[in-house]
Amino acid sequence: MLDLQPILEDLIAFREERDWRQFHNPKDLAMSISIEAAELLEAFQWSGSDTSSMGREDQIREELADVLIYCLYLADAAGLDPIDIMEQKLAVNRAKYPVDASRGSAKKYTEL
């Protein structure tokens, strides 16, 4: 199973060493996630029908890391366990998207 504890501890130590907790409120962290996600989209901007990650790996790696880091900081600020909330959401999605109705389909659960 994925153990996020070591990276969480490193991220929190990094933040504390710089006294940045004061800036890491839920609103600003949520905004930062959105901003970094937009920067991740820039890797694909103007790519037309090319939807692959080929040739974009460095930019994707850097921006995806920023998104993930801010997500973990937000979970910490909100007192949420990232693995627990992902497991809960997966259970909800399993109920919304049963395999027999959703396999191979991009339809929203309300359209299945």
C-alpha positions, 0 to 999 in steps of 0.5 A: 500500500502507498505510504504517504507519511514520509513525503508528508513529513518532508513537505511539512518540515520544508514548510515549517523551516520557512515559516510558510504555514501562515500562508497555507490556509485552505482557500489559498491552497485551493487557489494554488491547486487550481493555478498549478493545474492550469499550468499543467494544462499549458503542457498540452496547449495548442497541441491539436489532436496530439493528446500524448505526453511524449515530449512533455514529460519534464513540464508534466512532471514539474507541474503535476508535482506542484498540484500534488504537493498543494493537494497534500498541504490542503489535506493537512490544513483541513485535517484530512487523511489523503488516503482515507478520502481517496478510498472513500471517494473510490467507494462512492465512484464504484457505486456510481459507475458499476462495471457492467454499465460503465465499462468503455463508456465516458458517459457521466453516471447520470447518463448510464 
